[in-house]
Amino acid sequence: MAKRLTEKQKSEIVEYFKNGKTIADLSEEFNCTTFTITRNLKKNLGEMKYKQFVEKNKNFDQLSSQLEIDKKKENDIELANKTSKNEFSDDLKFDVNQSEHNNFTSTEFVEISPLHFEIENITRKELSSIPIKDIDFPKTVYMIVDKNIELEIKLLKDYPEWEFLPNEDLERKTIEIYYDLKLAKRACNKEQKVIKVPNTDVFRIVSPILISRGISRIVSAEKLIAL
């Protein structure tokens, strides 16, 4: 047997319906069938107004559903952002801790066993000069002498291109030879003159004499020749 509604309930149903409640909600709330709710609404509102409210409530339900969906999306995005921030914070803490750990381990002292091998204790060879026996002289060279045909003797330190040598070497006495006549004349001053040496074997022959006079090097065209 269908439940009979009081006049008060009928009025409440109409008001709730006008405010957007659906027939299904009203049926559940007042514990009666949807047919009973519909019949009373049509009786109190009239067929036309009933249909208008039905359409209105339908649109309202759609809007409400969309709002619920949008709200759920916003909540999901907010939750995702919080999760991402927490994960980033955790990762950052891990990186910092890992970095501190690495810095600590990298500064740990590790003892290395000493290396045992023999070092050849031989006087270092002078690699800048070339022995005269290994020099392939041209057939003719030129030298600068003074008016008395005395050789121009300089110290090795007078040549800027050889100033990187040890001080001991820079104090060596030298003579200079030129492969090019023009270069020799350019280096010659008024108190000097250029002489031609037609036989360059003479330097090997007289090297003991030069050494006896303290001359141990010959400077020539980017080469330092050791007697």
C-alpha positions in Angstrom: 0.0 0.0 0.0 1.4 3.4 -1.1 2.4 5.7 1.7 0.1 8.7 2.2 1.9 12.1 2.5 0.8 14.8 4.8 0.1 18.3 3.5 3.3 19.5 5.2 5.4 16.8 3.4 3.7 17.7 0.1 4.7 21.3 0.6 8.3 20.4 1.5 8.6 18.2 -1.6 7.5 21.1 -3.8 10.0 23.5 -2.1 12.9 21.0 -2.3 12.1 20.3 -5.9 12.1 24.0 -6.8 15.5 24.3 -5.0 17.0 21.6 -7.2 16.5 18.3 -5.6 15.8 15.4 -8.0 12.7 13.1 -7.9 15.0 10.2 -7.0 16.4 12.1 -4.0 12.9 13.1 -2.8 11.6 9.6 -3.2 14.4 8.3 -1.0 14.1 11.1 1.6 10.3 10.8 2.0 10.3 7.0 1.7 7.8 6.8 -1.2 7.8 5.9 -4.8 8.9 8.2 -7.6 5.4 8.0 -9.0 3.9 9.4 -5.8 6.5 12.3 -5.9 5.8 13.0 -9.6 2.0 12.9 -9.1 2.1 15.4 -6.2 4.5 17.7 -8.0 2.3 17.8 -11.1 -0.8 18.4 -9.0 0.8 21.3 -7.0 2.8 22.9 -9.8 0.9 22.1 -12.9 2.2 20.1 -15.9 4.0 23.1 -17.5 5.9 24.3 -14.5 6.7 20.8 -13.5 8.4 20.2 -16.9 10.3 23.6 -16.5 11.6 22.6 -13.1 12.5 19.1 -14.4 14.6 20.7 -17.2 16.1 23.2 -14.8 17.0 20.6 -12.3 18.5 18.5 -15.1 20.8 21.3 -16.1 21.6 21.9 -12.5 22.5 18.3 -12.0 24.7 18.4 -15.1 26.4 21.6 -13.8 26.8 20.1 -10.3 28.3 17.0 -11.8 30.8 19.0 -13.9 31.7 21.0 -10.8 32.3 17.8 -8.9 34.5 16.6 -11.7 36.4 19.8 -11.8 36.8 19.8 -8.1 38.1 16.3 -8.2 40.6 17.2 -10.9 41.9 20.2 -8.8 42.2 17.9 -5.8 44.1 15.3 -7.8 46.5 18.0 -9.2 47.1 19.5 -5.8 47.8 16.0 -4.4 50.2 15.3 -7.3 52.0 18.6 -6.7 52.4 17.8 -3.0 53.6 14.4 -3.8 56.1 15.7 -6.4 57.4 18.3 -3.9 57.8 15.7 -1.2 59.6 13.4 -3.6 61.9 16.3 -4.8 62.6 17.2 -1.2 63.4 13.6 -0.4 65.7 13.4 -3.5 67.4 16.6 -2.6 68.0 15.4 1.0 69.4 12.1 -0.5 71.7 14.0 -2.9 73.0 16.3 -0.1 73.6 13.3 2.2 75.2 11.3 -0.6 77.4 14.3 -1.5 78.4 14.7 2.1 79.2 11.0 2.3 81.2 11.2 -0.9 83.1 14.3 0.3 83.9 12.5 3.5 85.1 9.3 1.8 87.1 11.3 -0.7 89.1 12.9 2.1 89.8 9.7 3.9 93.5 9.0 4.3 94.8 6.0 2.3 98.3 4.9 2.9 100.2 3.9 -0.2 103.1 1.6 0.0 106.4 3.2 -1.0 107.7 2.4 -4.4 111.1 0.6 -4.5 113.1 1.0 -7.6 116.6 2.0 -8.4 117.2 5.5 -9.8 120.1 5.8 -12.1 122.5 8.3 -10.5 124.1 9.6 -13.6 124.9 13.3 -14.2 122.2 14.7 -16.4 123.3 15.2 -20.0 123.2 18.6 -21.5 120.5 18.1 -24.2 120.6 21.6 -25.7 123.9 21.3 -27.4 124.9 19.0 -30.2 128.4 17.4 -30.2 130.6 18.8 -33.0 131.1 15.2 -34.4 127.4 15.0 -35.2 127.2 18.4 -37.0 127.0 18.4 -40.8 128.6 21.8 -41.5 128.1 23.4 -44.9 131.2 23.8 -47.1 131.5 27.5 -46.2 130.7 29.6 -43.2 131.4 33.1 -42.0 132.7 34.6 -38.8 133.1 38.1 -37.3 136.5 39.2 -36.1 138.0 42.5 -35.0 140.5 44.5 -37.0 143.4 42.4 -35.6 141.7 39.2 -36.9 140.9 38.2 -33.3 137.8 36.0 -32.8 134.8 37.7 -31.2 134.3 35.8 -28.0 131.0 36.0 -26.1 129.4 34.4 -23.2 126.4 32.2 -23.8 124.3 34.4 -21.6 124.8 37.2 -24.3 122.4 35.2 -26.5 118.7 35.7 -25.4 117.6 32.6 -27.2 119.7 30.5 -24.9 118.9 32.2 -21.6 116.8 29.3 -20.4 119.9 27.2 -19.8 121.4 26.8 -16.3 123.6 29.5 -15.0 126.6 27.2 -15.2 126.1 26.9 -19.0 125.4 30.5 -19.5 128.9 31.3 -18.3 130.5 29.3 -21.1 132.6 31.1 -23.7 131.4 30.8 -27.2 132.3 31.8 -30.8 129.6 32.3 -33.4 129.5 31.2 -37.0 127.1 32.2 -39.8 125.8 30.2 -42.7 124.5 33.3 -44.5 126.9 36.1 -45.5 124.1 38.7 -45.3 123.3 37.8 -41.7 127.0 38.0 -40.8 127.3 41.5 -42.3 124.1 42.6 -40.5 125.6 41.6 -37.2 129.0 43.2 -37.9 129.8 46.7 -36.6 132.2 49.3 -37.8 135.1 48.0 -35.6 134.7 44.5 -37.0 134.8 42.6 -40.3 133.5 39.4 -41.7 135.8 36.6 -42.8 135.1 33.5 -44.8 135.9 30.0 -43.6 136.1 27.9 -46.7 136.9 24.6 -45.0 134.6 23.9 -42.0 136.6 20.9 -41.0 138.9 23.4 -39.3 136.5 23.6 -36.3 137.0 19.9 -35.6 140.7 20.2 -36.0 141.2 23.2 -33.8 138.5 22.3 -31.2 141.2 21.2 -28.6 142.9 24.6 -29.0 139.6 26.4 -28.5 138.8 24.3 -25.4 142.2 25.2 -24.0 141.3 28.9 -24.4 138.0 28.2 -22.4 135.8 28.2 -25.5 133.5 25.2 -25.3 130.5 26.1 -27.5 129.9 27.3 -31.1 126.7 29.2 -31.7 125.2 28.8 -35.2 121.8 29.1 -36.9 119.6 28.0 -34.0 122.1 25.3 -33.0 124.4 25.1 -30.0 127.5 23.0 -30.9 129.5 21.4 -28.1 133.3 21.1 -28.7 
